[in-house]
Amino acid sequence: MALEVPYRSIPDMLLQRVRKTPEDKAFAVPTADDTGITWLTWSQIGERAKAIAAGLAELGIGLEDRVSILSGTRIEWILADLGINLAGGATTTVYPTTEPEDAAFIVADSGSKVLFAENPRQALKLSGVETSLTHLVVIDGLADASAQPPQLTLAELEERGRAALATTPDLIERIADGIGPDNIATLIYTSGTTGRPKGVELTHGGWCWQGVAQSGVGLFEPTDLQFLWLPLSHSFGKSLTCGIIHVGVPTYVDGRVDKLVDMLSVVKPTLMCGAPRIFEKVYNKTVTTATGSGGLKTKIFHWAVATGKRKVALEQAGKPVPAPLKAQYALAEKLVFSKLQQRLGGRMRALVSGSAPLSRDIAEFFAAANLPIMEGYGLTEASAADFCNRHRKIKIGTVGQPLGDLECRIDADGEILLRGRTVMRGYHNLPKETAEAFTEDGFLRTGDIGELDADNYLKVTDRKKDLVKTSGGKYIAPSAIEGMFKAVCPYTSQAVVVGQARNFVTMLISLDEEAIVAWAAGGPLAGRSYEEIAVAAETQKLVADYIDQLNAKLNRWETVKKFAILPRDLSIERGEITPSMKIKRRSVEANFADEIDKMYAGSLVQM
């Protein structure tokens, strides 16, 4: 049955929301001292977005003209994005961590006419670069009057827009009437684990479909309070914005990841979406804190987790939880899990994980703590949110069922294929790559391997290109092993399996600096730097024990025979992970070739 979408475009969806609930809470921002939050109503959001749109129209922005945003997550990002769409333009996203060369490529390749830069430092990334930009808008700080292209502040752009609206009050409504579902709303460049990023053309119809489809899975409720910190440059963030507008979900916006834990206790959200890394960090902190002192506290923690997992196992199997176990779980929640719940604000109804695989063990841990994670799946080429577990119908180890009327089938080689309104129009200026991305009957090739169960829940095994084939001919799914190790070892930041065309499997490991330094405190390594701790015999022994625990869970040919603890964490700047925290395996293996060579040097270890 086709999903009914009552909007022609994002402007249509926003204008309907403003008319329907003008005085309802829309988006909140932190107060200057971070002790509270300040709300903007839908009417205020609409007024500012329309002023930005009118200002852009004054600068010559029209239907499908590209406008780039180079900024971190903040309320002005959302306002600029909505303003661009209201003007008929297409938002081109650039991560604030993007290096100048790649930022210049995206702006130039997209043909962007205007760039919103978070501050003068970000604006400098385009200094001296030949692009099609006619203007640059600075969100924070002063505009450089002598710069080329001409600069103006966001406040000045909005003032221009208000002046234009004073003359032509229905300007934006007239523009919105000319925007249809097949027009481009967003041009998002895939961060990509290999090669140069490609611009993905995503339409208004696809994003409106997202907003409506999300409301049918229990993801958003009008009574929720969402904490939005995700990078809005990523398709996951954009898809959430559409759900927020359609449902009218009050949402706190704050991209300062270093303030995340502190602000959770201030905001007290009921819903938060994130990448697996954020849940891994919470898990690591919880486990290391609970087990660091040993003794009775550690025993109680392990008992509580085991109790919670027994309860979850019965629920997952569709079986009743017996009264004695319910009583034990109530005690476990009081003694242990309530502390974790309070750390996340004390009111969390649901957590959502996407953009990368979530370890089953970590999902089970959060479920045991009565903090269920609704894991989902999607990709930029299909507007990010394509599958999601339903609230109270979570099947751990899967990414849930398809949203809306999205079609999915599994190809002969196991590749997941998708077809529907949410799928991209194509890659920008890349007709050959666009044709290769689709089957003859119009299904998008996702590049992911997976399987559908009898209830239409999808299990994603790995990336098609990431599957490792050893010299013995055995196929290994590295992300599954890496996720298992992160769950086993609470001191892990990143883990990368190596084994392509090798006769055994090895692993590169970076440690969570905060966790490992805390572990070292009070012992012979106290006061040492991360680099010193990483090479110490005590640390090597610690990690080796966790490797043994991992290997006990693996098939013989998957077991990790050797490992290397890296002297630093993987980084976006060195091209080792994408801004959405996906591992760029080729870059990692190239940057740490010496460490890999040492693990295989002169070895005759067999699978």
N, C-alpha and C positions, 0 to 999 in steps of 0.2 A: 504494500500500500504506500503510495507516494506521500512524503512528508509535506504538509501544507505550510508554506512560508508566506506570511502576510506582509512582506516588505519587498519593494523593488530594489532597495539599496541600503547601505549603511546610513546615509543621510535620512532616508525615509524612516528607518528603524529608530534613529536618535530623535528625530522630530516628533515621532509618535510617542516615544517615552516621555519627552519633555511636556507634551500636551496632556498626557495621561496622569502623570504624578509630578507636577512642577515643584512642589514644596517638599517632596520626600528626600531623604538623605541619599546622596549619590556617591561621592568620593570624599574621603577624609585624608588629611595630611597631619604630620606631627606638629605640635607646638614648638616654639623656638627652643624651649628647655627640655623637650622630650618627655615631659611629665603628663601630657595629655594629647588630645587630637582635636582638630578643627574640621567641621563638616562643610561641604558645599552641596547645595541642593541641585536637582536636575535642571531647574530653571537657570541657576547660576552657571552650570556647566554648558547649557545650551547657549546662553548669552555670550560667554567667552569664546566658545568654539565658533559661533557665527561671526564674531568680530575678527577672529583669525582668518576665517574663510574669506570674508569680505576684503581683508587686507591682502590676502594672496591673490584674489581676483584683481585688485588694483595693481599688483605686480605682474599681471599677465598670465596667471595660472588658469588653465581651462581643463576640459575633459581629458582625462588620462595623462595629463602632464605630470611628470614625476617630480616629487619633492622629497628630499632626503632628511632623515632625522639621525643625528649623531649625538646620542645622549644616553645616560643611564636612566633607570626606571624612576619616574617622578610624575607628579600630576601634570606638569607642563608637557610631558611626552604624550599623554593621553589627549590633552587639549589640542596640541599641534596635529596629532594624527586625525582626530575628528575634524579639525578645521580644514586639513588637506582634503579629506573626503567630501566635506560639505562644499568645497570649492570645485569639486569634480576631479580633483587630482588623485594621483596614486602615490601612496607613501612608500618610499624606499628606505629600508632600515639598515643602520650601520651600528654595530656594537661599539660602545665607548672604549673597549679594549683593543679594537682593531688597529693594526699598525698603519702608519700614514700611507704606505704604498698600496695596501689593500683597500683602505678607505677611498683613496683617489680613484682606484680602479672601479669600485662600485658606483661612485658618483658619476664618473665619466661614462661607464658602460650603460648605466641606466638612462643617461641623458637628462639627469636632474637639472631643473632650472633654478630651484631655490634649495638652500640647505639650512636646517635648524641645527645649530651647534650649542651644546650645553653651556660652554663657556669659551673665552678667548683661546685657552689652551687646546681645546678640541678643534676650534676653527683653524688653528695653525697647521693642522694635518693637511689642509688643502692649500696652504700657502705656496704660491709659485707653480701650482699645478694647472695645466690647461684642461678646463672642463667647459661644459655648456651652462654653468651657473651664471645667473644674472643678478642674484642677490643672496646675501647670507644673513640669517637671523640669529642673534645671540640671545640665549635664554637667560643666563646669569652674567653679570658684568657689563662692561661698557663696549659699545660697538666702535670699531676703528674707522673713523670717518674718511681716512685716506686710503683704505684698503680697496683692492680690486679682487673680486667683484664688490660692489657697494654693500656695506653692512648697516643693519639697523637692529635695535633691540626688540625683544618680543613685545614689550610694552608699547613701543612705537608702532609696531605692526598692528597691534590691537587698536590703537588710537586711530590709525588710518582706516581700519575696518569699520569702527564705530561712526566715523565721519561719512563713509560711503553708505552705511545703513540708514543714517539720518536722512540722506537724500533719496535712497531707494530702499524702503523698509522690507520689501518682499524679495530682495535680491537673492538671498540664499534659497528660499522656497522655489524660485524660478529656476535656479541652477539645479536644485535637487530633482525637479520634475524631468530634467533631461538626462538623468543618470539611470541606467538600466542594469539588470542583474548580470549581463555579460560584459559590462565594462570592468576594467582593471581597477581594483581598490588598493592593492598592495603589491609591491615588487620586493620579495624577500630573497636575499642571496644566501643560498645554502652554504653553511660554514664548511661542509664537506670534510670527510676524513681523508680524501685524496684529491689532488688536482685543484684547479682554480675554481672559485665559487661560481655557481650559475644562478642567474636571476629567475625566480619562480613567479610567474604571473598568476595572481589569485584574484578572483572576481568578487564583486559585491554579492552576487547570488550565492556563492559558496560560503562567504562569511555570514550572511543572514541565515543560511541553512544551519551553520554551526550554532548560532545563538538559540535557534528554536530546538535543535536536536539535543543540546546540552540540558535543556529544561526537562526533558523526558526521562532522564536517568537518575534523578535525585541528586545531581551534582550541585545545582543551585536552588535555593529556596529564598523567597522574599524576606524571610525572617532571619536569614543568615547575616553574619558580619564576616566578610572575607578579608584576609591579610594578603595583599598582592605585592610581592617583592620580586617576582620572576622578571628576567630581562624582557622588556617589551619589544626589543628588536627581534626576538624569537617568535616563531609562529604560534607557540604555545600561549605566550602572553597575549597575542592578538586575538586568538580564539576565545580566551577568557573574557576579554573586553566585550566581545559580541554577546556572550552569555550574560554578562552583567547588564548590558543595555536592554536585552530582550526581557529578562526577568525583573530587572530593577533591584539588583542585589547591592546593598550598602557595602562599600569596599574601601578599606584603608590602603593607601598607596605609599610604599616606602622601599626603595631599592637598596638601602644601606644594609648590606648583608652583615656587616660587623655589629649592627645595632639590632639584628633580628631577634635574638633571645631576650634582650632587655625590653624591646617594644612589645613582645608577645604578652608580657605581664601587664602592660599598660592598656593595650588594645583589647585583649581578651576575645580573640576571634572564635568563631564557630567552624570556620572552614579555611584551609590553606592548601594551596597547590605548590608543588616543587619538583625538582629533579631528585633522583635517588641520592645524590651526594649529600643533600641537606639532611635526609633521614639517616644516612650512614653516620654523619657527624653527631647527630643526637644520640644514636645508638652507641657509638664509641664512647661519648662522654658519660652516658648512663652506666655502661658496663664497667668502665675503668674506675669511675667514682665509687660504685657499689662494691667492687671487688678489691679495690686498692689497699684497704686496711686489713683485709683478711678476717679471720675469726667468725664470730656469730653473725655479723652483718652480712658477710659474703654468703654464708650458708642460707640465711633467710632470703637473700636475693635469688639465689639459684633455685631454692624451693618454690618461690613465688613464680618465677619464669616457667618452671616445669609444670606447676599447677595451671597457670594460664594457658600453656600450650596443650595440656590435656583437654581443657575446656574447648579450646579452638578446634582441636582435632575432631571432637564429637560434633560440634556445630557444622564443620565443613562436611562431615559425613551425613548430615541430616538427622543425627541422633539426639535424643534428649539428654540434658546434663543432669545427672542424679543429684539429689539433695545434698549428700555429703560433699560432693565436689563443689557445688554452689557455695556451701558454707566456707570451704577452704579458700575458694576464689575471693569471696568477700573479705576474708582476712588478708589475703595476698594483696588485694587492691588497697586496703587500708594501710598496710605496712610498707608497701613498695610502689605500686603503680600510681597511687594518688600523687606522689611526688613528681613523677614524670608528667602526669596530666597537668599539674600546676605549673610546671616549667613551660608548658605550651599555652598557658593562659587560663587553664581550668575550665574552659567551656567548649573545647574542640568537639564538634559533631563528626567531622570527617576530614581526612587528609587525602590528597590526590597526588599520585606520582606519575610522571611522564617524562618524555624526551630521551630516556635511556632505560635499560633493564634494571628492575629492582630485585635484589636477592630474595629468594623465597624465605630464607631464614630470618631476614630482617623484617619482612612482611608479617611473618608469624609472631615475631617478638612484639611488634606494635599492636597486632590483633590481641595478643595475650594481655597487653596493657590497656585494653579497651580503647584503643586509638586506631580504628580500622583504616587502612590505606586502600583507597579505590584506585588501583593501578590501571592506567590506560595506555593507549598506543596510537600513534599516528606519525605522519611525516610532513615536512613542509610542503611537499608537492600535493598533499591532500588536506591542506589547511589545519594540520596538527592534531585535531581530536577526531579520531575515527572509531576507536573502540574504547570502552570504559566499563569497569565493573560497576554495577548498580549498588546504591546504598542499601545495606542489609542483605544484599545478594552477592556478596564478594566470593569469588572462587580463587583462593590464593594459588599463585603459580601461573595464572592466566592474566591477560589484559582485558578481560571482559568480553562483552558482546558488541556488535556493531551499533553505532549511533544511527538513529533515523532510518532512512531507506537505503543506506549504503550497501552496495553489493560487494561480496568478497568470495573469492574462490582460491583454492590452492593449486598451483601449477604442478605438472608432472614431476618437476625437480624439487618441489616443496616450497617454491617461492610464493609469497602472499601477493595476490592481485586484487586491486580495488577499482570500483567504478561508481561514479555518482556525482552529484551536484558540487560536492566539496573539492573535487579533483581540479588541479591547475588547468589553466588555458594552455600553458606550454612554457618552455624555457625562453627567456627574452633573447631575441635575435639568434636563436640556435635551433633552426628547423631540423637539422639532422639528429641532434640529441633529443629533441622533442619526439620525433618519430620513433626513435629507439626506445623511448620510455614507455611506449604503449604497445599492447598486443593488437592484432588485426581487428579484434572486436571491441576495442576501446577501453580495455582494462589497464590501469597503471601498474607497471612493474615496480614493486616497492624495494626490491633488493634484499628483503628480509625473508628468512626461512621460518615456517611455522606450520601449525596444524589446528584444525577446528574440531572440537569435541561434539558429542551428540546434542548438547544444549546450545551450540553455536558460540561457545566461549573460545577465544583464540589464545593459543600458547605460542609465543615467539621464541624460536630456538636460538637464532643468531643472525648476523648479517651474512648474506650470501658470499660476499667478497672476503669476509673475515674468517671463514672456516679454515682451520689449519689441517693440512694433510701431511702427516709425518712420512719419513722415508720408508716406513713400513707399510704405508698405504692406508693407515687408519685416519679417519676424520675426527677432528676435535672441535668443539664449540668453545672458544676461549672466554667469551663474556659470561657463560654459565659458571665456569671454573673461577673466574675472577670475582664474580658475585658471591660465590660460596666462601671464598677465602676472606673477603671483607666481613662476612658474617661471623666467621670463625675467629679472626684476629681483630680485636677492637682497636688496635694501634695502626691499622692500615689507612692510608690516604688513597693511593692508587695501586693497582696490580695489573701487570700486562703479561699474558701468557705468550711464550715464544716456542715455536716448534715446527714451523713450515719447512718441509723437506729435511728435517733433522731426525735423528734416530731416537730422540727422547725429548720430553717437554721440560722447559725451564720457566722461571718467572722473574720479572723485574718488579721490585716492590719499593714504593715510597711510603714513608711513615707519616702519620698525623703528628705534626711537630708538638702541638699542645699536649696531646695524650702521651707521647713517648717521653717528653721532658718531665711530665708529672710522674711517670713510672720511674724515671731515673732518680727523682728527688729522694733524699734520705739514704741513698746507697752510694757505692763507690763512683758512680757516674754523675753524682749531683753536681750541678753547676756547669757541666760540660755543654758545648754547643751541639746542635742537631747533628752536624757533620761528624763530630767526635763520637756521639752516642751511636750513630748508624754503623760505624766500623768496629765498635767494641765487641769483644767476645761474648759478653753477657747478652747483648742485643741479638747477636747472631743466634745464640742458643734459644732465646725467647721466640724468635721468628721460626726457627727450625722446629720447635715443638708444635707451633700452629700449622706448619706445613705438614707435619705428621698427621695432625687431626684432619686436615683437608684430604690428604691422600687416602685416609680410611674411608672416605665417602665416594671415592672415584674408581672407575674401571682401571685395570692395570695399565693400559696404554695411555690413560689420561694423567697418571700420577706425575707430580712435579719432582724431578730428580735433583735439580739444583736451583738455587735462587741467588739473587743479588739485591742487596739493599742499596738503593740509590742515594747519592750524597745530597739530593735536593728533591723537592716535589716536581711533578710535571707541571708545565705552565702553558698558558695560552700564548704568551709573548714569544716563546721558543717554538711555537707551532706543534706542540705535543698533544694538546687537547683543544677541542673546539670551545667556543664560548658557551655552548650548551652542555659541556662536560663530557663529550664523547671522545674516546681515545683515538688519536691519529697514529695508527700502528706503525706505518712506514716511517714517520718522523721520529717516533720513539726509538724504533730499532736502529735508525741511522744515527741519532744523537747519542745512543748508549751502545754503539757497536763494540767498543772495547770491553765493556762489562759482559756482553753476550759472548764474544769470542773467548773470554776467559772461562766461562761456564762450559764451553764445548771443547776447549783446547785439549787435545790428546786423550779425550774421553772415549771409552768403549762401552759406556753404559747402554744397555739394550732396553727396548720397550717391554 
